[in-house]
């Protein structure tokens, strides 16, 4: 049985940040904690959100790390309690939104955060008491504003997923104007994250035709506009299409992702300084070659259909096309350039095998398969 759900309200337009107060009123938030990071504050984007809440009793937590951690969630919880807050507004990239989802659990549920991790059987323990959240993305990559999951590095060092429809933001305010100042390197890395979401979810074997259609359209938008957005950050059409592709990738990936993400999640736990979108970009070529052998991918012509959306002649051109795009975007050529060491492989493989994305790949990877994928991506 396939469960097909699209549950949240999305405001999507240039200048949509002006709707923040009305969305808070609609979902019943009166004393918000704004979760963001120092970069968003320094860029002036946080102030745009605060300006949309004149006279409101707002508490700000701006210490979100590049990869959210359980320790950072606890720090945000302290701010939540001090401000006597009743709801959350995440203003930032996927890290801020995921940290806010972690806090939505911690602020309203007993026990350590790990109790609620997906691979620990914790999803059913996340109840409707989760704190209400409004998500305002400032990058175009993760799509966490329309997703039911979050990724958090817990205290024991594992990078774990937390999934529940009760974590879905009550509203997503997608304002492409907030991404106009995003630096080229971050535009490229987050954009490749969106492309990875669209491609991996389209290859996942679950039956979900709406997700497939959304993912293919998102892939076409992202592939056609990522270079423009990276080259000229003020290109409004490119920014709009990249934000849409990011949103669409996450709307679709309720269908499932795959070993690109199980590897990226695991490696990101081994070295939290590595950017998730960059890792996805580097793993995609090898994984697509690996997935080409999956029966569902062959039977349903998944690679050829993606190639058509990308303006390529055939599916077997995709891996080299991604490598070439990574080079044009100025991304690293392989994991070795990021300092990844072969002696890390055993830890990465162990984490990947346990990751929630491992079982939704169209071809189940063995430990030897993962090792070969790592070697091919170095």
N, C-alpha and C positions, 0 to 999 in steps of 0.2 A: 504494500500500500504506500502511495506517495502522499505526503501531507504538503499542501501548497498554500502558504500563508504570506500575505503582504499586509502588515498590520499597522504601520505608523502613518502619521500625517506629515507630509513633506511640503515645505514652502521653498520654492526654487525660483529665484530670479535675482538679478542685480539689485542690491539694496534691500534684500529680504531681512537683514538684521533689524530693520525698523520694527519688525513684527514680534520681537522678543518679548516685550511686556505683555502683549495680548496672548501669546502662546503660554506664558507663565500663568496668566489668569485662567486660561482655558483648562489647564491640567491641574490647577490648584496649588501652585507654588507661590508662596508669599515671602519667604525668607530664604533666598537662594544662596548656595555656595557655588561660586564660579571656579571651576577647575581648569587651570591653564598652565602654561610654562613661561619661563623668563623670556624666551625669544619672542613669543606672541605678545607679551607685555611691551618689550622693547620696540617691536615693530609698530606699535600703536593700535594693533587690532583689538586687544583687550579693551582699550578705551572706547572703541566703537560699540562694543557690547554694553559697557557700563553706561554710555551715553543713551542707550536705548532703554535704560531702566532708571530714569530720573526720579530721585527721591525714595528709591527702594532701599530697604535694609539689606545690603549685599555684603557677603564675606567672600574674600578672594584667597584661593590657594594657588600659588604660581610656581610650585616647586616640582612639577611633573618631570621625571627623568626621561631620557630618550626612549628607554624601554621601561614601562611601569613595573614597579616592584611592590611586594606586599608591605615593605617598610614605608614606602611612599604613600600607600593607601592608609596606613595607620596614621601617618603625619596629617594627611588630609582629614581623617576622622577627628583628630584633635581640633582642627579648625572648624569642622562641622558642629562639634559639640559646643565650642566656644561661641559660635554665632547663633546657636539654637536654631539651626537651619531646618527647613522642611522639604527641600528639593535641591536638585543639582542642575547646573548649566555647564556643560563642557565646551570650552572654546579653544580649539587647537586641532592638531592632527590626531591620528589614531591613538597615540599614547595618552593624551589627555582624556579622550573619550573612553578608552579602556580603563584608565585609572578611575574615572568617575563610575563606571559600571562595577568595578571592584568595591568602591565605597558604597554604592547602592546596596550591595550585599552586606558589607561589614556594619553599616549604620543601622541595619534593621534585623540582622540575624546573629544568633549566638555562635561562639566558637571560632576557631582559626579559619582563615580564608580557604585553606586547602580542603577543608571539609566539603566545599561546594564545587570543587574542580570536576570537570566532566569525566576524566579518566578515573576519578575516585568514586564515581557513581553519585556525584553531588548535584547534578542538574535538577532532579525532582525535589531537592531540599530548598531550592531557591523559590520562594513563595511570592505571591502578589504584594507582600509587604515591602518588597524592594523599593527603595526611595525613587520617586519620580525623577526622570532625567530628560532634559532638552539638550540636543547635540547641535553644535555650530561648528562644522568642519572648516579648517583654515588651510588644509592641503587637499589634493585630489589624488587619493591613493587607497586608503584602507576601506573607505565606505562604512566605517563603524557606526556612523550616524543612522544607518538603516539595517543594522545587523543585531542579532540576538546574542552575540558572543563577545567575549573579551579575552585578551591574552595578558597574563601577569606572571612575572618571575616571582615565585614564592620563596619563602625563607630558606628552603633547602636547596635553592639554586635551579630548580626545574622551571621551565617556561611552560605554563599550563593554560589550557583553555577553560573558560567558564561559559556555559551556554544555557539560556533559558529565555522563553518568550517574555518572561517578567523583567528581563534586562533590556528589552527593546526600548529605545528612547520614545517617550510619549510624543515628541515632535522633533523633526529634523529641519533646521533652517540652513538651506544650502544657498549661500550668497557667493557667487564667483568673484565678486569684487574683493572679498577678503583674501583671495589668493593672488592678487595682482602683484604683490611685492615678494612673492616666494622666490628665493634664489634659484638660479639655473640647476645646480646640482641636486637640490631637494626636489625641484620640479621633476627632474628626470627620474630620480629614485622612487618617488611616490607614484609617478605616472606608470612606471614599470610594475609597481605593486598592483595597480588597477588592471593592467594588461594581464598579469599573472592570474588575478582573480577571475577575469572573464574567460581565460583559456582553460584554467584548471577545472572550473565548475562545468564548462561545456564538455570536457572530457570525462567527468565523473559519470558513473554508469546509472545512477538513479533515474527513474522516469519522471521528468518534470519539464514538459515542453515549454511552459511559460518562462521558466528560468533559462532554458536554452536560447529562446528568442531574445530575451533581455541581454544575455551574455554576448551573443553574436553582435547585436547592435552596439553594445558597449565597447566591444573589441574594435569594431570599425571606427567608432568615434575616437578612441584612444590612439589607435595606430595612425590615424590620419592627422592627429593634432598634437601629439606629444612633442615632436620636434619643433613645431611652431611655438608652443607654450614655453619650451626650454630656451629657445633662441630669443624670443621677445616676450618677456613676462607681462607686457601691457596689452598683448593681443587678446581682446575680450572674447572673440569667437572661440579661440583656442582654449582659453580658460573655462568658458562655459561648457564646452564639449568634454574637457578633461574632468571637470567636476561631475558631469552627468555620467561619464564612463565609470568613475569611481563609485558613485551611488549605484549604478546598474550592476557592477561586479558584485557588490555586497547584497543587493536584492536577490541576485541569482545564486550566491554561494550557500544559501540555505540547503541547496541540493547536495553540497559536499565539495571539498577541495581534494588535495592529493599529496603526493610525495614531495613536490616542490615545497609545500608548506610544512610538511612534517620535518623535512631537512632544515628549513629556515628557522622554524620554531626551536628545534633542538640546538642548532649552531648558535642561535641568538641567546640561548641559555648558557652555553659554554663561554661565549664572549658577548656580553650585553652591549658592547660599544658598536657592534656591527649593525648596519641599517637593514631592517627587514626587507624593504623594497629592493635594495641592491642585491641582497642574497637571492631573492626570487628571480631577478633578472639573470643572475649567473647560473642558477639551477635549471631554468626553463629549457634551454636547448637539449641538454642530456636527458631530461625527463620526457620531453616530447618524443625523442627517439625511442626511449624505453616504452612509452605508452603506445607507440605505433604498432606494437605487437599484440595489444589487447584485442580480444574478439569484438567487444562492443564498439571500440574505436574503428576497427576495420569495417564491421558490418554496417555501421551508420555513417561511414565516410566522414568521421569527425574532423580529421586533419584537413581534408580537402575543403570542407565547409568553412573552417577557420581561415584557410588560405584565401578563399574567395573574399571574405570580409576584409582581409589584409591587402588585397590587390595582387596576390601572388597566383602563379599558375597551378601549383599543386602542393599538397600537404608536405611532401618531402623537402620543400624549399624553406619550411618554417624555421627549423633550428638555425640555419646559416643566416636567415633574415634577421632573427633576433640578435645573434652575435654582432651582425653588422650595425643594427640599430643601437645596441649598447655602446659600440665604439663611437658612433656619430654623436651620441648623447654625452660622451666623456665618462662613461661608467667604467669600472675596472674590467680587465679582460678575463680575470679568473680569481678563484679564491686565494691563490698564493699571493696575489697583489694586495690582499687584505690582511695578510699575515697568518692565514689559516695554516696549521701544521698537521702533517699526516698522523702524528701521534695523538691528535685529538679525535681521530676517526672513530675509535671504539666508543667513546662517550657520545659522539654525535649519533652514531647508529643506534645505540641503546635508547637514546631519547626519541629518535625518529620512529622506532618500532613501537614505542608506547604512545605516540602522539595520536590525538583524535582524528587527524587527517589521514593517517596511514591506511585505514580500512576503507576509505571512500575513493581511493585511486582505482582507475579501471583495471589495473594489473597489480596484484598484491606483491610488494617488493620483499625479497628475503634480505638477510644481513649481507650476503654477497652482492646482491643487486645494489644495495645502498652504498657499499664500498666502491663499486664500479661507478656509480653516479658521482660520488665525491671525487674520485680520481679523474673522471672526465671533465669535472667542473673546475679543477685546479688551474 
